[in-house]
C-alpha cells in the first residue's frame, strides 16, 4: 500500500476532478471499541442475581440494548471467534443495537 508509512491514516478519498485550490485536509475520525466481554460478563451476572425477583417462567431471555448514541456504550458487536460466556439461567442472551438493527446472540 502506498501510505503504509502513515499509521494514523485510516481512510483516503480520491476525487478525479482537479481543483485549482487543491489541498490535503485532515478530518476527524471515530473508532469504535470492540465488544467488552468482561463488561458483558458483569452485566449477565448482575441480571442473574435479580432472577429470583422475576415472575416464574419456563424460559428467560436477556436482551441487552446497546445505545450507539451514548459514546460510553458504543461498541462493535462482532462476537470474537472461539469466545463464549459461562452457562447462565438465560436460555438466550441477545445484544441489540437499535440504530443499526443489529442483533447478536451470545454463545454460552
C-alpha angles and dihedrals in degrees: 000000000000097000102041089122090066106067091174090065110096103161136020125190119198119200113193093207112096118225125198092225096043113161137165110253128191120216133191118262130196124213120197118220119239122257112289105229092184092055090047091052090052092050093048091048092051092049091047090057089053094054093091088066093053125095110267111263137168092238135018125204123191118213116192114191116209110204106209090190088068107074090207090061102035110113141142110267097206106132112230114245115254094015127117139160125247114270110277135186088258114099089208134013114200130189113205131191105188096191090062100029087236121155123181123186111216114228116230 
